Amino acid sequence: MIQEKIIIIPFIVLLLSLALFPMVLPKWWHKNYPKLSVSLAAIVIIYYLFTAEGLPKLAHALEDYFSFIALLFSLFVVSGGIYIKIRGKSTPLRNAALLLAGSVISNIFGTTGASMLLIRPYLDSNKYRIRPYHVVFFIFLVGNIGGSLTPIGDPPLLLGFIKGVPFFWVFEHLFSVWLFTVGLLVVLFFIFDYVNFHRVRPSLQHDIDEEGEKVTVLGLKNMLLLIVIVASVFLQKPLFLREIIMLGAAFVSYRITPKDIHERDHFNFEPIKEVAYLFFAIFVTMIPALAYMSENSKTFGLDHVGSLFWFSGMLTSFLDNAPTYMNFLTGSMSTFGLMTGSPADVIKFSIDYPAFLKAVSVGSVFFGAMTYIGNAPNFMIKSIAEHKGVKMPGFFQYMAGYSVIILLPVFFLVWIIFFK
């Protein structure tokens, strides 16, 4: 028992590293995160190699990881082969429509793919009056909350699907929450943008009016490959067929995409490389943490829907949303005697206790927007915006000036309406 508690330490160290090092020691982190990830995972692997049930647990975790990273990688590569440029007047209505469209698209490309696809044209189209709140609301909607209608949309929901949550369960049970939250945030953005637009318009009238309305889209062949990837998600047998199809589509996309499209998108493999290393460590080190959560679920108050929403949300805000989802899903299932975590147990949980699964799903996805470290796209969006000359708020400024005063009241309303 003591050994099992000790072996959770690599998981804790990994989560604390994710929370602190990118902010405190960014250069060191960028250089050393692969070594740290592999080292922490190796500790757990070695431990389970010498336990009775270790190999099956490791094999299951690595199978889940391969399914997870194959989809993320293929979506990343295919979205990098599509270039979008938007010209025209950056009116509040058009910006709000773009954020709403991005929220929908994030369920097809994933929040990472949609963010990388749309952030540059979004920034360029607002170049005459870009402000930090433009980027912050993009993080809120396209980078996080928008992608809560399909398992493809956000990593926690993808993990749930891999574990056994039916594909369309997410849309059926989360659509009303998505519509309320996205609709309210789009309205709030429109108010912010309306005030800004009419404040700066007199001084920028000529520049704004000179912009002709035009949308350019290159790399449309990749849309067909995207359809192939999405369709392959539904394949369950034979083992790894869907992953082979996904990776094959990514390979074809990379080969047929003209070089100038990748250059316009500033495409490179560094973002997905970081995700691959970190999630390898997460999937492996998470094994003992999930077991501990299952055995102590009632201690954490996971038998109440409201508590589950807030606990999973608050942990997601400062750690990574994927392991948060898995820990609270496993813990909540355990309170109802579903201890194995098998696909059959997950399906039963989604049917018999949908409110609990809904609370975990919403909390894990929505609260990823509370900080820069809540979800993978957040830092990527911030970095691209700063490269474009936007003076983005720091870590605590982002919270104090935006997420706490805008998102928390919205989430409070979500709790009152859907989970209290």
N, C-alpha and C positions, 0 to 999 in steps of 0.2 A: 504493500500500500504506500509506504514511504517512497519507494522507487518510482511508483507511478506519479506521485505528486512532483518529485524532482524532475522527471522527464518532461513536465509541462514547461519548465524554465526556458528551453529554446524558443517555444512559441511566444512566451511573454517578452523575451529579449527581442525577437523579430518584430513584434507589434510596436514596442517602444522605439525601436530603431526606425521603423517606418514613420512614426510620429515626430521624432526629434531630429534625426540626422539630416534629412533634406533641408531642414530649416536652420539648424545650428552649424552643421559642417557640410555644406552642400558639395564642395569640391572633393572632400574625402569620401563622401557617400557615393558620388558619381563614379569614382575610381574603384571603390572597394565593395559595393553592394553585391556583385557576383560572388566574391569570396565569402562574405558574411552569410549570404543565403545558402550556399552549398555547405558551409561548415556547420551551420545550425541544423540543416536537414540531415547531414551525415551523423550527427549525434543520435538523433532519433532512429535513423535507419539501423545503425549498429546495435542500438538497444533492442529493437524489435527482431533483429536477426537471431537473437539468443533467447527469445521467449516462445512459448508454445504456440500462441496464436498470432505471432508477429508477421510471418510471411503473407497469410491471407489479408491481413489489414493493410500491409504495405502494397500488395498487388492491387487491392481495391482502390486505394488512394491514388496510385499512379495511373490506373485506368481512368479514373475521374479527371485527373489532371490533363491527360492526353486529350480527352474529349473537350475539355474546357479550353485549352490553349489552341487546339486545332481550329475551333470556331472563331476565337478572337483574332488569331493570326490571319485567317483567310479573309475576314471582314476588313481587317486593317489594310491588307495588301490591295484588295479590290477597291476599297474606298480611296486609296492613294492613287488609283488609276483614273479617277474622275475629277475633273477640274471645273469649278464653277466661278464665274465672275459676274457681279451685279453692278450695273451703273444706273444712275438716276437719282432723283431727289430722295433724301433720307428722311421722309416724313414719319411722324410717329405711327401712323396707321400701317405704313409699309414695314417698319421695323417690328411692330407687334405681330404682323402677319408672318414675317420671317421667323420670329421666335416660335410662334405657334406651329409653323410648318416644320421647323427644326425639332420640336418636341415630338411630332409625329414620326419624322424620319429616323429619329434616334431608336425607335422600336424596330427598325429594319436593318440599319447599319450598326446598331449598338451606340451607346453614348460616346464611346471613344471615336468610332468611325464617323459619326455625324458631326462631332465637334471638330475633328480634323478637316472634314469636308467643307464645313460652313463658316468656321471662325474667320478665315482670311477674307472671303468675300463680304462677310458681315462687317468686318473692320474697315475694309476698303470703301464700302458703300457709305460709311459714316465718317469718312476721313476729314470732312470739314468741321465736324462738331463732336468728335468722339470723346466720351467721358468714361470714367471708371464704371459708373452704374450700367452702361451698355454691356460691358464685359461681365459684370457680376450677375446680371439677370440672364445672360447667356449661360453662365455656369449653373445657375439655379435650374433653368429649364432644359436646355439641350444637353448639358453635361451630366444631369442627374435625374430630376423628377420626370422629365418627358419620357425616359426609357423604361417606364414601369408597366407597359401593356403587353409585352411579350418576353419570353425567356431570353431572346436575343438582345433585348434592350440594355440590360445591366448585369454585371457579373453575379450578384447574389441570386437573381432570378434564374440565370443560366445554371448555377449550381443546384438550385431547387429542381429544375427540369432534369438534370443529369441524375439526381437522386431519386426521381420518380414523380414529381409534381406534373400532372398532365399539361401539355403545351397551352391549351386554350383556357385552363383554369385561371391563369393570370389575368387575361382580358376580361373574363366573365366577372371576376370578383373585385378587380381593382379599377375598372373603367370609371365608375362613379366617383371614386376618390381622385383619380387622375383628372377627370373633367373639372371637378370643383377646384382642385389645387392649381392646375395649369391655367384655367380660366381666370381665377383670382389674381395670379401672379402676372398674367398678360395684361390685365386691366390696370394693376398697379404700375407696371412698366409704362403703359401708355400715358398714364398721368405724369410720371417722371419725365418722359420724353416730350410730351406736349409742352410742358413748362420750359424745358431746355430749348426746344425747337424755336419757340416764339421769343425766347430771350436772345438767342444768337442770330436769328434770321436776318434782322436789319443789317448787321455788319457783314454777313456772308451771302446776301441776296444774289449778287451776281454769280458767285462761284456755284451756289446751289442750283440756280436756274440754268447754268450752262451745261450741267450734266444731262446728257440724253438718256432716256430710258432704254436699257438694253440688258439682256441676260444671255451670257455665253456659257454653254456646257460642252466640254470636250471629254472624250473617252466613254461614249455611250455604250460601246460594246461590253464594257464591264458591268452594265446593268443586267445583261443576260447571265453573266457569271454569278452575280448577286442572287438572282432567282434560283440558280442551281444550288448555291450554298444554303439558302433558306429552305428549299425543298428537301435537301438531304438531311436536315435536322430531324425529320420525322422517321428516318430509317433507324430501326433498332437492331436488325440482324441482316447479314452475319456481323460478327464482332469487328468493329473498326472500319466497316465499309463507308459509313457516313464521313468519318474523319479523312479517309483516303480521298473521297470525292471532294471534300472541302479543300484539302491541301493541293489536290490536282487543279482545282479552279484557281487557287491563288497562284500556282506556278504558271498557268496559262495567262492569267491576267498580267503578271509581271513581265512575261515575254512579249506579249502583244501590245502593251502600252507604250506609246512613243516616249522617247526620253524627255522631250520638252514638257510633257504633261507632268512627269515626276519632278522635273525641275521647277515648274510653276507651283506645284504643291509642296515643294521643299521636302519631298519624300525621302525618308531613310528608315532603317530598321532599328534605330536606337530605342524609341519608345516601346516597341513590342519586345525587344530584347530585355528591357528592364522588367516588364510585366512577366515574361517567361521565367526569369530567374526568381523573382519575388514570389510568384504563385507556386512555383515548384517547392520552395521552402514552406510556404503557407500550407499547402496540401499535406506535406509530410509532417511538419511539426504540429499540425492541428489534430492529428490522430489521438494522442493522449488527452488533449484538451477537450475534445468531443466526448471521450469516455468519462472524464471527470464531470462534465456538465450533465451527462445523462444520469449519473449516480447522485447528483446533488441538486437536481432541478428545482425542487420545492423550496430549497433554501434561498434561491434567487427570486422567488415570487413569480415564477413563470406560469402559474396556474390562473393568472388574471390577465384578460385581454389588454386592459389599459396599461398595466405595468409592463407588459411585453412590448407594447408600442414605444413607450418612453425609454425603457432600458436599452432595447436594441437600437433605438435612434440615438441616444446619447453616446453609446459606445461607438457607433458608426461615425459620429462626428469627429472623433479624435483618433480612431484607429481605421482599419480598412473595412469596408462594408461587406466584403465576401466572407471572411472568417466570422465576422459578427453574425451574419445571417445563419451560417451553419451551426454556430454554437447555440444560438437561441432557438433555432429550429429543433435541434437535437434535444435541448433541455426541455422545451415545451412538449415535445412528443413523449418524453420520458414521464412527465407528470400524469399522462393517461395510459401508462403501461406499455407504450410502444418503444421498446428499448433497443431493438436490433438495428434500426435505421435502414432496413431493407426497403427496396422500391414498393413492396406490398404494404409495409407499414406507413410509408410516406403517402401513398395513395389513400389509404384508410384515413389518415390524419386530415388530408385535404377534403375528404368527403364528410367525415364525422365532426371535425372541429375547424371549419373554414375560417371562423373569426380569428382564431389564434394564428393560423398561417397567414391570414391577411395582415394582421398586426405586425408580424415579423417582416413580411415582405415590404410593407409601406415604410416602417421604421428604418429598415436597412437601406432602402433605396433613397427615400426623400431626405433623410438627415445627412446623406453624403455631401450635400451642398452646404452644410453648416460651416465647414472649414476647408482650407486648401488641401488638407490631407484626408478628407472624407472619401474621396473617389479619385481614381487614376486620372481622368481627363482634367481635373481642376487645375493642377500645376501646369499641365501642357497648355491649356487655354491661357493661363496667366503669363506664361513664358512667351507665347506668340504675341500676345497683346503688348507686352513690354518691348519686344523687339520692334513692334510697329510704332513705338513712341508713346504708348498709353502709360500714364503714371499710376500703376495699380497700388491699392492699399496693401500694407503689410499683413502678416498673419492675424494679429490681434485687431488691427484696424478693420480688416475685412469682417471680423465677427462683430465688433462694437458698432461699426458704421452701417452694416448691411444685414448680415444673417440674423443677428439677435433681434434687431428692431423690425425686420421685415419678415423673415422666415418663421421665427418662433411664434409670433401671433397667428400666422397662417396655420402652423402645425397645431396650435392650441385649438383652433376652430375645427381642424380635421379630427382631432381627438374627441371634441365635444359631439360632433355630428356622427362620426363613424365608429368610435371605439369606447366611449364612456359608458 
